[in-house]
Amino acid sequence: MTSNNPLTRRGFIRTSAMAAIGGAVAEASGRGGAFLARAQARAAPPASADLKVRLYQPLSSSANTRVVLIRDRSVLDDAGRVRAEIVRSMLDTAVTTLTGAKDASAAWRAIVRPDDVVGIKSNSWQYLATPRELEAAIEARLVEAGVARADIAIDDQEIRTNPVFRRSTALINTRPMRTHHWAGVGSLIKNYIMFVPDPSSYHPDSCADLAKIWLLPHVKGKTRLIVVDILRPYFGPGPQINPLHRWNYHGIMVSNDPVAVETICLNICQVKRNLFKGEPWPITPPPDFIAAADKTYKLGTSDPARIKLVKLGWDKDILV
């Protein structure tokens, strides 16, 4: 196939992503081709007169990738601190729903085996770290499922040299949801960038090749569970964290599809930005790596028509 106006790879990825997202929005809003054309032309958020239109829509049970979002208003105290017992209960309910197991113990036994060596890839950046309470809840359930404590490690910056990660048979990926000044959004796909010795080599082109890391021999096929921290996420510009752009969302999200999860994270952040400003506030740079993870690297699905989002618990201002 030839063209007199060839697209760059980045342009192709962006157009493909916007076609999928725009189509879902057009169907939900009843605006048809005009909305889709606008989305493809600029990857724009909804018009200011209709800021609550969702870019992501929950879909039918025929969808073939599953994501579970759970929220509990009581998980944060008045100071924004995480209540450990509540976040553990949320995690158990989400994982049980994801796996279809009869209870939490059975759910975790379906995720790991007693002979597994498990690396929990967390995020330790002091301004937006994975809460210790969430890490502890994951670790406790792994032990209860029969994994030896000596075969479990929670790490971020030193995972390439961590002896547990070096011999790991399973990975659990957990990180806060956030926008990111290099990638557009920087939640779960980007969380594996410390598996490579030269992270900065993945920064060009808005981090378009992040999913390639997931195909490296020491990473490929090992991720058993993805746990997104959406308790107090970040939706503003960076690299510094502006406290005005964090909010109490009171949620966590679990799946085994990092691309579907990242797609939902993107859309929650975009809707929040629009509502915060009272007008469209596009995420920049465009997070083209999400579509690349799907179309180029076949890591998961960014197509809303193939994502089944299960929503549990508190639904006020859920934004998706």
matplotlib code that plots the C-alpha trace (Angstrom):
import matplotlib.pyplot as plt

x = [0.0, 1.4, 0.5, 1.5, 1.3, 3.0, 2.5, 5.4, 5.3, 4.2, 1.5, 0.2, 0.0, -1.8, -4.3, -5.0, -5.6, -7.8, -9.9, -10.6, -11.3, -13.2, -15.5, -16.5, -17.2, -19.2, -21.4, -22.0, -22.6, -24.7, -22.5, -21.4, -18.8, -18.3, -17.0, -14.8, -13.4, -12.5, -10.9, -8.8, -7.7, -6.3, -6.7, -8.7, -10.7, -14.4, -15.7, -16.0, -19.8, -19.7, -16.8, -18.3, -18.4, -16.2, -13.4, -13.7, -16.9, -17.7, -18.4, -20.3, -19.4, -18.3, -15.2, -12.0, -9.8, -10.9, -10.1, -11.5, -11.8, -12.8, -13.3, -14.0, -14.5, -13.2, -9.8, -8.2, -8.5, -9.0, -5.3, -5.1, -3.4, -4.1, -6.1, -4.3, -7.2, -9.4, -6.9, -6.3, -10.0, -10.3, -7.4, -8.9, -12.3, -10.8, -8.5, -11.3, -13.5, -10.8, -10.0, -13.5, -12.3, -14.6, -12.6, -9.4, -7.2, -8.2, -7.7, -4.1, -3.4, -4.6, -2.1, 1.1, 2.4, 4.3, 7.5, 7.3, 10.0, 8.1, 9.3, 6.9, 7.9, 6.8, 7.6, 9.7, 9.8, 9.2, 6.7, 4.4, 5.4, 3.3, 1.8, 3.5, 0.1, -0.7, 2.8, 2.3, -1.2, 0.3, 3.2, 1.0, -1.3, 1.7, 2.9, -0.5, -0.6, 2.6, 5.4, 8.4, 9.2, 12.8, 11.4, 9.6, 11.1, 9.6, 11.9, 12.1, 15.5, 17.7, 15.7, 18.4, 20.8, 18.2, 18.8, 15.1, 14.3, 17.2, 15.8, 12.1, 9.5, 6.7, 6.2, 3.6, 3.5, 2.2, 2.5, 0.4, -1.6, -0.2, 0.4, 4.0, 6.0, 7.9, 5.3, 2.0, 0.9, 3.3, 1.5, 2.1, 3.8, 6.5, 7.0, 9.3, 11.8, 14.2, 14.7, 17.0, 20.5, 19.8, 16.3, 16.9, 17.2, 13.4, 12.5, 12.6, 9.4, 7.3, 8.6, 6.9, 8.9, 8.2, 6.4, 9.6, 10.9, 8.1, 9.4, 13.0, 13.9, 14.0, 10.6, 8.5, 5.6, 6.3, 3.7, 0.9, -0.9, -1.1, -2.3, -2.8, -2.7, -5.5, -5.9, -4.4, -3.4, -1.8, -3.2, -1.1, 2.1, 5.5, 8.2, 7.5, 4.4, 2.0, -0.2, -3.2, -3.1, -3.5, -6.9, -8.5, -9.9, -10.0, -9.4, -7.3, -7.5, -6.3, -5.9, -3.5, -3.5, -1.2, -2.4, -6.1, -5.2, -3.1, -6.0, -8.4, -5.8, -5.3, -9.0, -9.6, -6.7, -8.0, -11.6, -10.2, -8.0, -11.0, -13.2, -10.4, -9.9, -13.5, -12.3, -10.3, -6.8, -5.1, -2.5, 0.9, 2.9, 0.3, 0.8, 1.4, 3.2, -0.2, -1.3, 2.3, 2.1, -1.0, -0.4, 3.4, 4.3, 1.1, 1.3, -2.4, -5.5, -6.1, -9.4, -12.3, -14.5, -12.4, -12.1, -14.5, -14.4, -15.9, -16.7, -17.1, -17.8, -18.2, -19.1, -19.3, -17.1, -15.8, -15.0, -15.1]
y = [0.0, 3.4, 6.9, 10.4, 11.6, 8.9, 9.0, 8.9, 5.9, 8.2, 9.7, 6.3, 5.2, 8.3, 8.1, 4.4, 5.1, 8.1, 6.1, 3.5, 5.9, 8.4, 5.7, 4.6, 8.2, 8.9, 5.9, 6.8, 10.5, 10.2, 12.7, 10.2, 11.1, 14.8, 13.8, 11.0, 13.4, 16.0, 13.3, 12.0, 15.5, 16.6, 13.8, 16.4, 15.9, 16.6, 20.1, 22.4, 22.3, 18.5, 17.9, 14.8, 12.7, 9.7, 8.8, 5.2, 3.3, 0.1, -2.6, -5.9, -9.2, -10.4, -8.2, -10.4, -8.5, -7.8, -5.0, -4.5, -1.1, -0.8, 2.3, 2.7, 6.2, 5.0, 3.9, 7.3, 9.0, 12.8, 13.4, 11.4, 8.4, 4.9, 2.6, -0.7, -3.0, -1.3, -1.4, -5.0, -5.8, -3.8, -5.7, -9.1, -8.2, -6.9, -10.0, -12.4, -10.7, -10.7, -14.4, -15.6, -17.6, -18.4, -16.4, -14.3, -17.3, -19.2, -16.2, -15.7, -19.4, -19.0, -16.2, -17.7, -21.1, -22.0, -22.6, -19.2, -16.5, -13.2, -9.7, -6.9, -4.0, -1.0, 2.7, 4.4, 8.0, 9.9, 12.4, 9.7, 6.3, 3.2, 3.1, 0.8, -0.4, -1.7, -3.3, -5.1, -6.3, -7.9, -9.4, -10.9, -12.6, -14.1, -15.6, -17.0, -18.5, -20.5, -18.4, -18.3, -14.9, -15.3, -15.7, -12.3, -8.9, -5.4, -3.1, -0.3, 1.2, -1.9, -4.6, -5.4, -6.4, -7.6, -11.4, -12.2, -10.3, -11.9, -15.4, -14.4, -16.6, -14.2, -10.4, -8.2, -4.7, -2.0, 1.8, 5.0, 6.4, 9.6, 11.9, 12.1, 14.8, 12.4, 9.7, 11.6, 9.1, 7.0, 4.2, 0.5, 0.0, 2.6, 1.0, -1.7, 0.9, 0.1, -3.4, -1.9, -0.4, 2.6, 3.9, 7.3, 5.4, 4.8, 8.5, 9.6, 9.9, 10.3, 6.9, 5.2, 1.9, 1.3, -1.9, -3.4, -3.8, -6.2, -8.5, -8.8, -12.4, -11.6, -9.9, -11.5, -13.6, -13.2, -10.6, -12.4, -9.3, -5.6, -3.4, 0.3, 2.6, 5.2, 6.2, 9.7, 9.9, 12.8, 14.6, 17.7, 18.5, 17.6, 16.8, 18.4, 17.4, 20.2, 19.4, 21.1, 18.3, 15.4, 14.3, 11.6, 9.0, 6.2, 3.4, 0.5, -1.3, -4.8, -6.7, -8.9, -6.6, -3.6, -1.9, -2.0, -0.7, 2.1, 3.0, 3.4, 5.4, 7.8, 8.5, 9.0, 11.5, 13.3, 13.7, 14.9, 17.5, 18.8, 19.1, 20.8, 23.6, 23.8, 23.4, 21.0, 20.4, 17.8, 15.5, 16.3, 14.8, 12.5, 9.0, 7.2, 4.4, 2.9, 2.3, 1.1, -1.4, -2.8, -2.4, -2.8, -5.0, -7.0, -6.5, -6.1, -4.2, -0.5, -1.1, -0.1, -2.6, -5.4, -4.2, -5.3, -2.9, -4.1, -1.3, -2.1, 0.0, 3.8, 5.3, 9.1, 11.0, 7.8, 9.5, 6.4]
z = [0.0, -1.0, 0.0, -1.1, 2.5, 4.6, 8.3, 10.8, 13.1, 15.9, 13.7, 12.8, 16.4, 17.5, 14.7, 15.4, 19.1, 18.5, 16.0, 18.7, 21.5, 19.4, 18.0, 21.5, 22.6, 19.4, 20.0, 23.7, 23.1, 19.9, 18.0, 15.3, 12.7, 13.7, 17.1, 15.6, 13.1, 15.7, 17.9, 15.0, 14.0, 17.3, 19.9, 21.8, 25.0, 25.1, 24.3, 27.3, 27.2, 27.7, 30.0, 31.7, 28.5, 29.2, 26.8, 28.0, 28.3, 30.2, 27.8, 27.4, 29.0, 25.6, 25.9, 26.2, 28.6, 32.2, 34.5, 38.1, 39.6, 43.3, 45.5, 49.2, 50.7, 54.0, 52.8, 53.5, 56.8, 57.2, 56.7, 53.5, 55.2, 54.0, 56.3, 56.0, 56.8, 54.2, 51.4, 52.1, 51.9, 48.7, 47.2, 48.2, 46.7, 43.5, 43.0, 43.8, 41.2, 38.7, 39.0, 39.7, 42.7, 45.6, 48.1, 48.5, 49.5, 46.4, 44.2, 45.3, 44.9, 41.3, 40.8, 42.4, 43.3, 46.5, 44.5, 42.8, 43.4, 43.3, 42.6, 43.5, 41.3, 43.2, 43.0, 45.7, 44.4, 47.6, 46.1, 44.7, 46.1, 46.2, 49.7, 52.1, 53.2, 49.7, 49.3, 52.7, 51.6, 48.5, 50.4, 53.1, 50.6, 48.7, 52.0, 52.8, 49.3, 50.3, 48.8, 51.1, 52.5, 51.3, 47.8, 47.8, 47.3, 47.0, 45.1, 42.5, 41.8, 42.4, 40.6, 38.2, 41.0, 43.5, 43.9, 44.2, 41.0, 39.2, 39.8, 39.8, 38.2, 38.8, 38.9, 40.4, 39.1, 41.4, 41.0, 41.5, 38.6, 37.3, 34.4, 33.3, 31.6, 29.3, 28.5, 29.0, 31.6, 33.7, 35.4, 34.9, 31.5, 32.4, 35.8, 34.3, 32.9, 35.7, 34.3, 31.7, 32.4, 30.3, 31.1, 29.3, 26.0, 26.2, 26.7, 23.0, 21.0, 24.2, 25.4, 22.5, 22.9, 26.6, 25.9, 24.4, 27.9, 28.7, 26.0, 27.4, 28.4, 32.1, 32.0, 29.3, 30.5, 34.2, 35.2, 37.1, 38.4, 37.9, 40.9, 40.2, 43.2, 42.5, 46.1, 45.7, 42.0, 40.1, 37.0, 36.6, 34.6, 35.8, 36.5, 39.9, 41.8, 42.4, 45.4, 43.7, 41.1, 43.5, 44.6, 46.7, 44.4, 47.0, 44.5, 43.3, 40.0, 39.1, 35.9, 33.9, 30.9, 31.3, 28.1, 29.1, 32.5, 31.1, 28.7, 31.6, 33.7, 30.7, 30.4, 34.2, 34.2, 31.1, 32.4, 35.8, 34.0, 32.0, 35.1, 37.1, 34.5, 33.3, 29.7, 27.7, 29.1, 26.9, 28.4, 27.0, 25.5, 23.8, 25.4, 22.1, 23.9, 24.8, 21.3, 20.4, 23.2, 21.5, 17.8, 17.7, 20.6, 21.1, 24.9, 25.5, 24.2, 23.9, 22.1, 24.3, 22.5, 23.9, 27.5, 30.2, 33.2, 36.4, 38.9, 42.6, 45.6, 46.0, 42.6, 43.3, 40.9, 39.4, 36.1, 34.0]

ax = plt.figure().add_subplot(projection="3d")
ax.plot(x, y, z, "-o")
ax.set_aspect("equal")
plt.show()
